[in-house]
Structure formats: C-alpha cells, structure tokens
Amino acid sequence: MIGAKQFMIMPGVLAVLGACAGPIETRAGYDGMGLGGVGIGGLAAVAVVSSDAAGGVSDAARSAVAEALGRRNVASVVAQSGEPRVTVSIAERPSSLAVLTDDGRVVSGAKRRRLLQNCEDRTQRLLLVFETAGAPPVRAWAEEDHCKGDFSTSLMPLAERAVAALADRSTGVTLRSGRD
C-alpha cells in the first residue's frame, strides 16, 4: 500500500529517472556564398566522401548523408573523390567547451550542465562541405548535446538536418524525442 507521503515523492523520482529521455535540440547552420546558381536539389548526382580514413562511425555518417540526399531525390555515390561532392566530417567533444574562429566568432557554443543532470554532455557534430567546380565551398552542419546518447542513434537526425541546411539553408533549432 502506498501512503500519501510516498505518493507525493513518486513524481520527483520519475522525473529524475526520466532525465535521460526527452526532447533533444538539434541545431543546424549554413555558411557560404551559395551554390554557384545550382542548388543541391538541382543536381543529378553528387559524390559523398569522408574527410578522414573510412571506418566505423565515419562510414555510417557517409551512408546517413547519402540516404538523406536520396530522400531529396539527389542520387549520391559513396566515393573517395568526384565532383560535385559533399565531404562528411564528424566530431565529438565535451559540451562545456566552445569552438571559436580565429577572430573570436562562436562556431559552436558551450553548454552548461542542467539541474539534476548526472553526467557530462558531449556535443556531437556533423559537418558537410559542398564543393563544385567554379564556386566557393559551402558548409552546412548539425549538432546535438547528449549525456547518454551515442552517435549511432544521432547520425540520421544529424544527417537530415545538415542536408536540409545545405539544400534549403534551413537553420535554427528543431526538437526531437530520444535518449539525451
């Protein structure tokens, strides 16, 4: 039998236990002069390359980006080179560290620990660099902060947001549910 006092404590216990699940903020951005008059959606095909040695998370990131491009009707070839191309980079760092440019502009801000949070957040970031002949490179990115979540569950949402930023210059914050 649960008494009135124990019943009143239950919501607080459930809130603490459920702190790792809930809304996840996915931030996305876009930086570049444009796509030389050709949007990524207007391309028949694009090569998807990795910025580092292939393997594990890097291969999964390339595949997620290729899948996200396919949903936008852009055929993609996971390749080592080619033009036009999208270079995929992934990174993870403690969320308490900010990333700044040489001139002090914030590329990725630091995050403070939430009340009752029991682990350190890590920022997971996916960067896309679109290159085509005769045009400057265009960068699009998406990032999320996670306490317990890992890249395997974040890659597809990050790829979708980064491709949306690249294709539509869709920036800002979106929310999704999942393991924080």
C-alpha positions in Angstrom: 0.0 0.0 0.0 1.4 3.4 -1.0 0.8 6.1 1.6 0.1 9.7 0.8 3.7 10.7 1.6 5.2 8.1 -0.8 2.7 9.0 -3.5 3.9 12.6 -3.4 7.5 11.6 -3.8 6.9 9.4 -6.9 6.6 12.3 -9.5 10.0 13.6 -8.3 11.6 10.1 -8.6 10.1 9.6 -12.0 11.4 13.0 -13.2 15.0 12.1 -12.1 14.8 8.6 -13.6 13.5 10.0 -16.9 16.0 12.8 -17.2 17.9 11.0 -19.9 14.9 10.8 -22.2 13.1 13.7 -23.6 13.4 16.5 -26.2 16.7 16.7 -27.9 17.7 20.0 -29.5 19.2 19.7 -33.0 20.9 22.9 -34.1 21.8 23.5 -37.7 23.6 26.1 -39.7 24.7 27.2 -43.1 27.8 29.1 -44.2 28.7 30.0 -47.7 28.2 32.2 -50.7 25.7 30.0 -52.4 25.9 27.0 -54.7 27.0 28.8 -57.9 23.4 29.1 -59.1 22.9 25.3 -58.7 21.1 24.1 -55.6 21.9 20.7 -54.4 18.4 19.6 -55.2 19.0 20.5 -58.8 21.9 18.1 -59.1 21.5 14.7 -60.7 24.2 13.1 -58.6 26.9 14.0 -56.0 29.8 12.1 -54.6 29.8 11.7 -50.8 33.3 11.5 -49.4 34.7 11.2 -45.9 37.2 13.7 -44.5 39.1 11.0 -42.7 40.0 7.4 -43.1 37.0 5.2 -43.6 35.8 3.0 -40.8 33.1 2.7 -38.2 31.2 5.9 -37.4 32.7 7.6 -40.5 31.2 5.0 -42.9 27.9 5.2 -41.1 28.0 9.0 -41.3 28.6 8.9 -45.1 25.8 6.4 -45.5 23.4 8.5 -43.4 24.2 11.6 -45.6 23.8 9.6 -48.8 20.4 8.4 -47.5 19.3 11.9 -46.6 20.3 13.2 -50.0 18.3 10.3 -51.6 15.2 11.4 -49.8 15.7 14.8 -51.6 16.0 13.0 -54.9 19.7 13.6 -55.2 21.5 10.5 -56.3 24.6 10.0 -54.3 27.7 7.8 -54.8 29.7 7.0 -51.7 33.1 7.5 -53.2 36.7 8.6 -52.4 36.6 11.6 -54.9 34.5 13.2 -57.6 32.7 16.5 -58.4 30.4 17.8 -57.3 31.0 16.4 -53.9 29.9 16.5 -50.3 32.6 15.9 -47.8 31.3 14.5 -44.5 33.1 15.2 -41.2 32.1 14.1 -37.7 33.3 15.2 -34.3 32.5 14.8 -30.6 33.7 17.0 -27.8 32.8 17.9 -24.2 29.8 20.3 -24.4 31.4 22.6 -21.8 34.0 23.6 -24.5 33.1 26.2 -27.1 34.6 26.3 -30.6 35.6 29.7 -31.8 37.2 31.1 -35.0 40.5 33.0 -35.0 38.6 36.3 -34.9 36.5 35.2 -31.8 33.2 34.3 -33.6 31.4 31.4 -31.9 31.1 28.4 -34.2 29.7 26.1 -31.6 28.8 27.4 -28.1 29.4 25.8 -24.8 26.5 24.3 -22.8 26.0 24.4 -19.1 25.0 21.3 -17.1 21.3 21.1 -16.3 19.9 20.9 -12.8 20.0 17.3 -11.5 22.0 16.1 -14.6 24.2 13.2 -13.5 26.7 13.1 -16.4 28.7 15.4 -18.7 27.1 16.3 -22.0 29.1 15.7 -25.2 28.4 17.7 -28.4 28.1 15.5 -31.5 28.6 17.5 -34.7 28.2 16.5 -38.4 29.7 18.9 -40.9 29.1 18.9 -44.7 31.2 20.8 -47.1 29.7 21.0 -50.6 32.2 21.6 -53.4 31.6 22.1 -57.1 33.7 23.5 -60.0 33.8 27.3 -60.2 32.1 28.0 -56.9 33.4 28.5 -53.3 32.7 25.7 -50.9 29.5 25.8 -48.9 29.3 24.4 -45.3 26.3 23.1 -43.5 26.3 21.5 -40.1 24.0 20.0 -37.4 24.9 19.2 -33.8 23.3 17.9 -30.7 24.3 17.6 -27.0 24.0 14.2 -25.4 24.6 12.9 -21.9 23.9 9.2 -22.5 23.1 9.1 -26.3 25.6 7.9 -28.8 26.5 8.7 -32.4 24.7 5.6 -33.8 21.3 6.9 -32.8 22.2 10.6 -33.6 23.7 10.1 -37.1 20.4 10.0 -39.1 18.8 13.0 -37.4 22.1 15.0 -37.8 22.4 14.0 -41.4 18.8 15.0 -42.2 19.2 18.5 -40.5 22.7 19.1 -42.1 21.3 18.1 -45.6 18.3 20.4 -45.0 20.6 23.2 -44.1 22.7 22.6 -47.2 19.7 22.2 -49.6 17.3 24.8 -48.2 19.6 27.0 -46.0 17.3 25.7 -43.2 19.0 26.9 -40.0 17.9 27.1 -36.3 16.8 24.6 -33.7 14.5 21.7 -34.0 13.3 19.3 -31.3 13.1 15.5 -31.5 12.5 12.9 -28.8 15.1 10.4 -27.9 17.8 9.5 -25.4 19.6 12.5 -24.2 
